[in-house]
Amino acid sequence: MTQSRQFVIGLTGSIGMGKSTTAQMFRSLGIPVWDADQTVHDLYSQNANAISKIAKLCPEAATSEGVDRSVLKNWIKTTTDGLKKIEAIIHPLVATERQAFLDTNLSKIVVLDVPLLFETGLVDHVDYVVVVSAPADVQRERVLARPDMTLQQFDYILSKQMPDAEKRSLADAVVETLTLETAQRAVQNIVAEIQENLIKENSNA
């Protein structure tokens, strides 16, 4: 459990489960959200240190606009320990950005939106875990509707993520995203419950 001054919610879910939409629901309630995926995207496109180090490993991925992620993905798939090598570059930079978000944010409740919350061990540094979920057939339909997404890519991504059922079993709360209304109501209930508990804790302090 984190000892920070904020109550930290870890938001996670497998690809196609509706995590980004759910994160926006937290934002709409005034809860600041740190987006791990967006941070990585920014590092690939704007961080000279990250771009330079990746270019040394995979020169063909380096462009005038940063790192070409499609080229890098192919390199990772075909290179021994390729993923580990890239993670060794990116993960420390992501951690720095995440800590900066926590250090500079004065909100009592914050959300860390992290797709691999369990897989990276970051779950040990949050107070509450929210897993976003949907039936497997709905997930598959959503993902394969994305431009340039193939079944092979989908299966590869799933192989790198903890199964949905296991994530659900480890969650403090699950947000079902079959409908926006159901998801919105779940998020509102989660925030209301946490706020109520924080008020009780403060009154007993």
KAJOWO-V535409 format. One line per field, one symbol per residue. ss: DSSP state (H for helix, E for strand, - for the rest). phi: phi as a letter, one per 30 degrees, with the letter a starting at -180 (. if undefined). A space follows every 10 residues. Layout:
ss: ???
phi: ???
This chain:
ss: ------EEEE EE------HH HHHHHHHH-- -EEEEHHHHH HHHHHH-HHH HHHHHHH-HH HEE--EE-HH HHHHHHHH-- -HHHHHHHHH HHHHHHHHHH HHHH----EE EEE------- -HHHH--EEE EEE--HHHHH HHHH------ HHHHHHHHH- ---HHHHHHH --EEEE---H HHHHHHHHHH HHHHHHHHHH HHHH-
phi: .dcddccccc cbldeidjdd ddedddedci cdbccddddd edddcbcddd dddddddbed ddbdcjcddd dddddddccd hedddddddd eddddddddd dddcccddbb bcdbeceddc idedcbcacc ccbaeedded ddddddeidc dddddddddc cdeedddedc ddaccdcdbd dddddddddd dddddddddd dddcd
